[in-house]
Structure formats: C-alpha cells, structure tokens
Amino acid sequence: MALRGTSTEIVELADRMLLPGFIDTHWHLWNSFMRGLIGDGPGRDYFAVKRGLAPYYRPVCFYRAASLGLA
C-alpha cells in the first residue's frame, strides 16, 4: 500500500521496521515497573523516580519487571 500526494516522499524500508515518533521505543525491560510513574511533573523525571525506587529493587524485582515487559 502506498500513500501518494503532491509532496509525498517514497522511502524504501525493505527489511526494516518503522515506528511512529509518538511511541516510546526505547525502554529497558527492567524499568517496566516504572512505566506510568515517570512524567513531566516535579520529582517525576526518570532519574528522580529511579533514585527513589533503587533502594527497594532486589534481583527478583529485575526478573519480574523484565518478565512483565516481555509479556
């Protein structure tokens, strides 16, 4: 299927994957428990949330978060 218009640019993407820019495509699986906690508000940026949760993370937490991310 091709979308055509007056200023359409055709980009060959054989053997590639195209993901829309509004989807966060970079997310480490061990961070799965933090989804929904990180935001734009004060103290809700990635590093603040990570620092707050890090003391409570145990090896089993990483395993479960990665399993959740894969599911």
DOGUDREN-302202 format. One record per atom (N, C-alpha, C, CB): atom name; residue in one letter; x, y, z. Coordinates in nm, 4 decimals. Atoms other than C-alpha are relative to their C-alpha. Glycine has a CB too. Example, Ala and Ser with C-alpha at 12.3 -4.5 7.8 and 13.67 -1.06 7.14 Angstrom:
<nodes>
{'N' 'A' {0.0890 -0.1190 0.0000}}
{'CA' 'A' {1.2300 -0.4500 0.7800}}
{'C' 'A' {0.0900 0.1200 0.0000}}
{'CB' 'A' {-0.0992 0.0027 0.1246}}
{'N' 'S' {-0.0820 -0.1190 -0.0060}}
{'CA' 'S' {1.3670 -0.1060 0.7140}}
{'C' 'S' {-0.0770 0.1090 0.0730}}
{'CB' 'S' {0.0414 0.0462 -0.1415}}
</nodes>
This chain:
<nodes>
{'N' 'M' {0.0852 -0.1179 0.0000}}
{'CA' 'M' {0.0000 0.0000 0.0000}}
{'C' 'M' {0.0893 0.1235 0.0000}}
{'CB' 'M' {-0.0966 0.0002 0.1226}}
{'N' 'A' {-0.0770 -0.1247 0.0062}}
{'CA' 'A' {0.1333 0.3448 -0.0855}}
{'C' 'A' {-0.0945 0.1181 0.0135}}
{'CB' 'A' {0.0808 0.0095 -0.1325}}
{'N' 'L' {0.0737 -0.1248 -0.0114}}
{'CA' 'L' {0.0051 0.6841 0.0180}}
{'C' 'L' {0.0651 0.0991 -0.0945}}
{'CB' 'L' {-0.0018 0.0536 0.1473}}
{'N' 'R' {-0.0569 -0.0929 0.0980}}
{'CA' 'R' {0.0500 0.9379 -0.2560}}
{'C' 'R' {-0.0644 0.1375 0.0156}}
{'CB' 'R' {-0.0199 -0.0532 -0.1446}}
{'N' 'G' {0.0459 -0.1374 -0.0065}}
{'CA' 'G' {0.0180 1.3148 -0.2525}}
{'C' 'G' {0.0923 0.0871 -0.0820}}
{'CB' 'G' {-0.0070 0.0495 0.1455}}
{'N' 'T' {-0.0818 -0.0897 0.0831}}
{'CA' 'T' {0.1689 1.6196 -0.4159}}
{'C' 'T' {0.1430 0.0109 0.0507}}
{'CB' 'T' {-0.0626 0.1384 -0.0051}}
{'N' 'S' {-0.1362 -0.0104 -0.0538}}
{'CA' 'S' {0.4695 1.6206 -0.1825}}
{'C' 'S' {0.0416 -0.1288 0.0708}}
{'CB' 'S' {0.0101 0.1186 0.0970}}
{'N' 'T' {-0.0310 0.1286 -0.0620}}
{'CA' 'T' {0.4907 1.2506 -0.0951}}
{'C' 'T' {0.1422 -0.0419 -0.0327}}
{'CB' 'T' {-0.0990 -0.1077 -0.0462}}
{'N' 'E' {-0.1349 0.0527 0.0197}}
{'CA' 'E' {0.8395 1.1120 -0.0446}}
{'C' 'E' {-0.0055 -0.1505 0.0229}}
{'CB' 'E' {0.1039 0.0687 0.0964}}
{'N' 'I' {-0.0026 0.1457 -0.0119}}
{'CA' 'I' {0.8838 0.7388 -0.1040}}
{'C' 'I' {0.1317 -0.0390 0.0659}}
{'CB' 'I' {-0.0165 -0.0698 -0.1401}}
{'N' 'V' {-0.1180 0.0457 -0.0718}}
{'CA' 'V' {1.1243 0.5781 0.1411}}
{'C' 'V' {-0.0020 -0.1528 -0.0019}}
{'CB' 'V' {0.0036 0.0562 0.1474}}
{'N' 'E' {-0.0088 0.1455 0.0078}}
{'CA' 'E' {1.2355 0.2193 0.0801}}
{'C' 'E' {0.0343 -0.0555 0.1381}}
{'CB' 'E' {0.1061 -0.0441 -0.1054}}
{'N' 'L' {-0.0192 0.0526 -0.1349}}
{'CA' 'L' {1.2017 0.0293 0.4081}}
{'C' 'L' {0.0001 -0.1524 0.0026}}
{'CB' 'L' {-0.1082 0.0527 0.0923}}
{'N' 'A' {-0.0079 0.1460 0.0024}}
{'CA' 'A' {1.2510 -0.3314 0.2997}}
{'C' 'A' {0.0951 -0.0464 0.1094}}
{'CB' 'A' {0.0468 -0.0516 -0.1393}}
{'N' 'D' {-0.0811 0.0572 -0.1090}}
{'CA' 'D' {1.3875 -0.5390 0.5892}}
{'C' 'D' {0.0237 0.0973 0.1140}}
{'CB' 'D' {0.1330 -0.0462 -0.0536}}
{'N' 'R' {-0.0121 -0.0967 -0.1092}}
{'CA' 'R' {1.3341 -0.2503 0.8304}}
{'C' 'R' {-0.1325 0.0107 0.0720}}
{'CB' 'R' {0.0446 0.1385 -0.0522}}
{'N' 'M' {0.1208 -0.0211 -0.0767}}
{'CA' 'M' {1.0822 -0.1549 1.0949}}
{'C' 'M' {-0.0185 0.1496 0.0204}}
{'CB' 'M' {0.0056 -0.0750 0.1356}}
{'N' 'L' {0.0308 -0.1410 -0.0182}}
{'CA' 'L' {0.9138 0.1839 1.1110}}
{'C' 'L' {-0.0938 0.0144 0.1184}}
{'CB' 'L' {-0.0624 0.0610 -0.1281}}
{'N' 'L' {0.0818 -0.0225 -0.1181}}
{'CA' 'L' {0.7765 0.3020 1.4449}}
{'C' 'L' {-0.0319 0.1483 0.0097}}
{'CB' 'L' {0.0714 -0.0501 0.1283}}
{'N' 'P' {0.0377 -0.1416 -0.0101}}
{'CA' 'P' {0.5813 0.6266 1.4865}}
{'C' 'P' {0.0752 0.0704 0.1127}}
{'CB' 'P' {-0.1509 0.0131 0.0224}}
{'N' 'G' {-0.0758 -0.0763 -0.0975}}
{'CA' 'G' {0.7613 0.9005 1.6774}}
{'C' 'G' {-0.0703 0.0207 0.1327}}
{'CB' 'G' {0.0337 0.1308 -0.0568}}
{'N' 'F' {0.0703 -0.0223 -0.1263}}
{'CA' 'F' {0.4880 0.9304 1.9383}}
{'C' 'F' {-0.0004 -0.1234 0.0891}}
{'CB' 'F' {-0.1420 0.0432 -0.0270}}
{'N' 'I' {-0.0107 0.1206 -0.0815}}
{'CA' 'I' {0.5635 0.5793 2.0674}}
{'C' 'I' {0.1402 -0.0044 0.0584}}
{'CB' 'I' {-0.0307 -0.1291 -0.0835}}
{'N' 'D' {-0.1300 0.0096 -0.0660}}
{'CA' 'D' {0.8432 0.5466 2.3240}}
{'C' 'D' {0.0594 -0.1356 -0.0338}}
{'CB' 'D' {-0.0124 0.0195 0.1551}}
{'N' 'T' {-0.0552 0.1265 0.0464}}
{'CA' 'T' {1.0518 0.2809 2.1508}}
{'C' 'T' {0.1247 -0.0423 0.0771}}
{'CB' 'T' {0.0321 0.0096 -0.1463}}
{'N' 'H' {-0.1191 0.0340 -0.0777}}
{'CA' 'H' {1.3442 0.2888 2.3941}}
{'C' 'H' {-0.0391 -0.0156 0.1468}}
{'CB' 'H' {0.1108 0.1087 -0.0166}}
{'N' 'W' {0.0368 0.0249 -0.1386}}
{'CA' 'W' {1.2591 0.1256 2.7220}}
{'C' 'W' {0.0666 -0.1289 0.0443}}
{'CB' 'W' {-0.1548 -0.0078 0.0175}}
{'N' 'H' {-0.0656 0.1195 -0.0509}}
{'CA' 'H' {1.4731 -0.1172 2.9187}}
{'C' 'H' {-0.1021 -0.0838 0.0768}}
{'CB' 'H' {0.1210 0.0369 0.0905}}
{'N' 'L' {0.1006 0.0870 -0.0604}}
{'CA' 'L' {1.2765 -0.4184 3.0381}}
{'C' 'L' {-0.0015 0.0089 0.1524}}
{'CB' 'L' {0.0242 -0.1430 -0.0420}}
{'N' 'W' {-0.0010 -0.0055 -0.1462}}
{'CA' 'W' {1.3916 -0.3840 3.3978}}
{'C' 'W' {-0.0722 0.1243 0.0524}}
{'CB' 'W' {0.1438 -0.0023 0.0517}}
{'N' 'N' {0.0723 -0.1212 -0.0392}}
{'CA' 'N' {1.2230 -0.0399 3.4027}}
{'C' 'N' {-0.1513 -0.0153 -0.0102}}
{'CB' 'N' {0.0443 0.1158 -0.0855}}
{'N' 'S' {0.1433 0.0175 0.0249}}
{'CA' 'S' {0.8802 -0.1889 3.3317}}
{'C' 'S' {-0.0864 0.0424 0.1188}}
{'CB' 'S' {-0.0288 -0.1447 -0.0342}}
{'N' 'F' {0.0783 -0.0405 -0.1179}}
{'CA' 'F' {0.7634 -0.1273 3.6891}}
{'C' 'F' {-0.0126 0.1518 0.0114}}
{'CB' 'F' {0.0639 -0.0556 0.1270}}
{'N' 'M' {0.0030 -0.1457 -0.0099}}
{'CA' 'M' {0.8358 0.2444 3.6433}}
{'C' 'M' {-0.0932 0.0652 -0.1018}}
{'CB' 'M' {0.1388 0.0548 -0.0173}}
{'N' 'R' {0.0917 -0.0586 0.0992}}
{'CA' 'R' {0.6017 0.2913 3.3460}}
{'C' 'R' {-0.1200 0.0594 0.0723}}
{'CB' 'R' {-0.0462 -0.1067 -0.1046}}
{'N' 'G' {0.1124 -0.0671 -0.0633}}
{'CA' 'G' {0.3323 0.5351 3.4436}}
{'C' 'G' {0.0397 0.0851 0.1195}}
{'CB' 'G' {-0.1007 -0.1009 0.0427}}
{'N' 'L' {-0.0471 -0.0805 -0.1134}}
{'CA' 'L' {0.5390 0.6781 3.7286}}
{'C' 'L' {0.0812 0.1196 -0.0468}}
{'CB' 'L' {0.0839 -0.0853 0.0949}}
{'N' 'I' {-0.0864 -0.1047 0.0520}}
{'CA' 'I' {0.7661 0.8908 3.5129}}
{'C' 'I' {-0.0834 0.0992 -0.0800}}
{'CB' 'I' {0.1128 -0.0597 -0.0873}}
{'N' 'G' {0.0779 -0.1023 0.0685}}
{'CA' 'G' {0.6260 1.2195 3.3909}}
{'C' 'G' {0.0726 0.1327 -0.0040}}
{'CB' 'G' {-0.1341 0.0172 0.0668}}
{'N' 'D' {-0.0585 -0.1333 0.0133}}
{'CA' 'D' {0.6811 1.5890 3.3467}}
{'C' 'D' {-0.0014 0.0808 0.1293}}
{'CB' 'D' {-0.0727 0.0759 -0.1062}}
{'N' 'G' {0.0125 -0.0759 -0.1235}}
{'CA' 'G' {0.5979 1.6998 3.6996}}
{'C' 'G' {0.1267 -0.0011 0.0831}}
{'CB' 'G' {-0.1133 -0.0535 0.0812}}
{'N' 'P' {-0.1174 -0.0054 -0.0886}}
{'CA' 'P' {0.8478 1.7921 3.9701}}
{'C' 'P' {0.0198 -0.1334 0.0715}}
{'CB' 'P' {-0.0153 0.1139 0.1035}}
{'N' 'G' {-0.0310 0.1261 -0.0660}}
{'CA' 'G' {1.0207 1.4829 4.1049}}
{'C' 'G' {-0.0493 -0.1230 -0.0746}}
{'CB' 'G' {-0.0579 0.0004 0.1362}}
{'N' 'R' {0.0526 0.1140 0.0763}}
{'CA' 'R' {0.8659 1.2633 3.8339}}
{'C' 'R' {0.0855 -0.0320 -0.1207}}
{'CB' 'R' {-0.1420 0.0276 -0.0447}}
{'N' 'D' {-0.0870 0.0315 0.1128}}
{'CA' 'D' {1.1540 1.2670 3.5859}}
{'C' 'D' {0.0643 -0.1369 0.0233}}
{'CB' 'D' {0.1090 0.1103 -0.0192}}
{'N' 'Y' {-0.0551 0.1359 -0.0039}}
{'CA' 'Y' {1.3307 0.9383 3.5075}}
{'C' 'Y' {0.0978 -0.0192 0.1154}}
{'CB' 'Y' {0.0694 -0.0321 -0.1315}}
{'N' 'F' {-0.1045 0.0195 -0.0999}}
{'CA' 'F' {1.6294 0.9906 3.7358}}
{'C' 'F' {-0.0527 0.0151 0.1424}}
{'CB' 'F' {0.1128 0.0981 -0.0235}}
{'N' 'A' {0.0577 -0.0154 -0.1342}}
{'CA' 'A' {1.4257 1.1109 4.0346}}
{'C' 'A' {-0.0771 -0.1257 0.0402}}
{'CB' 'A' {-0.0931 0.1234 0.0053}}
{'N' 'V' {0.0764 0.1221 -0.0290}}
{'CA' 'V' {1.1935 0.8101 4.0120}}
{'C' 'V' {0.0943 -0.1172 0.0211}}
{'CB' 'V' {-0.0992 -0.0312 -0.1143}}
{'N' 'K' {-0.0967 0.1102 -0.0120}}
{'CA' 'K' {1.4851 0.5726 3.9607}}
{'C' 'K' {0.0734 0.0068 0.1340}}
{'CB' 'K' {0.1018 0.0042 -0.1165}}
{'N' 'R' {-0.0682 -0.0147 -0.1298}}
{'CA' 'R' {1.6703 0.7138 4.2636}}
{'C' 'R' {-0.0919 -0.0369 0.1160}}
{'CB' 'R' {0.0506 0.1438 0.0179}}
{'N' 'G' {0.0943 0.0316 -0.1069}}
{'CA' 'G' {1.3561 0.6798 4.4733}}
{'C' 'G' {-0.0289 -0.1479 0.0139}}
{'CB' 'G' {-0.1275 0.0724 -0.0226}}
{'N' 'L' {0.0321 0.1427 -0.0028}}
{'CA' 'L' {1.2926 0.3174 4.3784}}
{'C' 'L' {0.1215 -0.0900 0.0167}}
{'CB' 'L' {-0.0716 -0.0375 -0.1252}}
{'N' 'A' {-0.1209 0.0830 0.0016}}
{'CA' 'A' {1.6519 0.1905 4.3540}}
{'C' 'A' {0.0279 -0.0707 0.1329}}
{'CB' 'A' {0.1184 0.0848 -0.0364}}
{'N' 'P' {-0.0301 0.0695 -0.1256}}
{'CA' 'P' {1.6941 0.1162 4.7275}}
{'C' 'P' {-0.0912 -0.1201 0.0265}}
{'CB' 'P' {-0.0109 0.0968 0.1149}}
{'N' 'Y' {0.0955 0.1075 -0.0243}}
{'CA' 'Y' {1.3937 -0.1171 4.7118}}
{'C' 'Y' {0.0082 -0.1128 -0.1030}}
{'CB' 'Y' {-0.1392 0.0562 0.0015}}
{'N' 'Y' {-0.0135 0.1010 0.1055}}
{'CA' 'Y' {1.4889 -0.3095 4.3955}}
{'C' 'Y' {0.0919 -0.1121 0.0475}}
{'CB' 'Y' {0.0549 0.0635 -0.1309}}
{'N' 'R' {-0.0778 0.1195 -0.0291}}
{'CA' 'R' {1.6153 -0.6634 4.4532}}
{'C' 'R' {0.0129 -0.0787 -0.1297}}
{'CB' 'R' {-0.0666 -0.0863 0.1134}}
{'N' 'P' {-0.0141 0.0774 0.1244}}
{'CA' 'P' {1.7317 -0.9176 4.1916}}
{'C' 'P' {-0.1324 -0.0556 -0.0525}}
{'CB' 'P' {0.0964 -0.1142 0.0220}}
{'N' 'V' {0.1284 0.0539 0.0448}}
{'CA' 'V' {1.3852 -1.0721 4.1835}}
{'C' 'V' {-0.0869 0.1088 -0.0635}}
{'CB' 'V' {-0.0744 -0.0648 0.1177}}
{'N' 'C' {0.0753 -0.1112 0.0595}}
{'CA' 'C' {1.2398 -0.7278 4.1009}}
{'C' 'C' {0.0402 0.0200 -0.1454}}
{'CB' 'C' {0.0227 0.1302 0.0798}}
{'N' 'F' {-0.0470 -0.0130 0.1376}}
{'CA' 'F' {1.4560 -0.7039 3.7900}}
{'C' 'F' {-0.0557 -0.1123 -0.0863}}
{'CB' 'F' {0.1535 -0.0002 -0.0050}}
{'N' 'Y' {0.0526 0.1150 0.0735}}
{'CA' 'Y' {1.3494 -1.0519 3.6852}}
{'C' 'Y' {-0.1491 0.0180 -0.0296}}
{'CB' 'Y' {0.0231 -0.1297 0.0797}}
{'N' 'R' {0.1451 -0.0162 0.0186}}
{'CA' 'R' {0.9792 -0.9795 3.7364}}
{'C' 'R' {-0.0328 0.1160 -0.0926}}
{'CB' 'R' {-0.0685 0.0212 0.1345}}
{'N' 'A' {0.0239 -0.1148 0.0880}}
{'CA' 'A' {0.9977 -0.6387 3.5663}}
{'C' 'A' {0.0291 -0.0365 -0.1459}}
{'CB' 'A' {0.0871 0.1203 0.0433}}
{'N' 'A' {-0.0328 0.0429 0.1354}}
{'CA' 'A' {1.1693 -0.7919 3.2629}}
{'C' 'A' {-0.1064 -0.0959 -0.0529}}
{'CB' 'A' {0.1387 -0.0667 -0.0033}}
{'N' 'S' {0.1074 0.0918 0.0411}}
{'CA' 'S' {0.9079 -1.0702 3.2525}}
{'C' 'S' {-0.1257 0.0748 -0.0364}}
{'CB' 'S' {-0.0304 -0.0998 0.1105}}
{'N' 'L' {0.1174 -0.0828 0.0292}}
{'CA' 'L' {0.6311 -0.8116 3.2662}}
{'C' 'L' {0.0181 0.0744 -0.1324}}
{'CB' 'L' {-0.0252 0.1004 0.1145}}
{'N' 'G' {-0.0278 -0.0706 0.1243}}
{'CA' 'G' {0.7941 -0.6101 2.9882}}
{'C' 'G' {-0.0094 -0.0909 -0.1213}}
{'CB' 'G' {0.1367 0.0628 0.0058}}
{'N' 'L' {0.0076 0.0947 0.1119}}
{'CA' 'L' {0.8207 -0.9183 2.7680}}
{'C' 'L' {-0.1423 -0.0456 -0.0257}}
{'CB' 'L' {0.0882 -0.1208 0.0268}}
{'N' 'A' {0.1406 0.0445 0.0169}}
{'CA' 'A' {0.4579 -1.0132 2.8316}}
{'C' 'A' {-0.0771 0.1029 -0.0795}}
{'CB' 'A' {-0.0690 -0.0232 0.1377}}
</nodes>
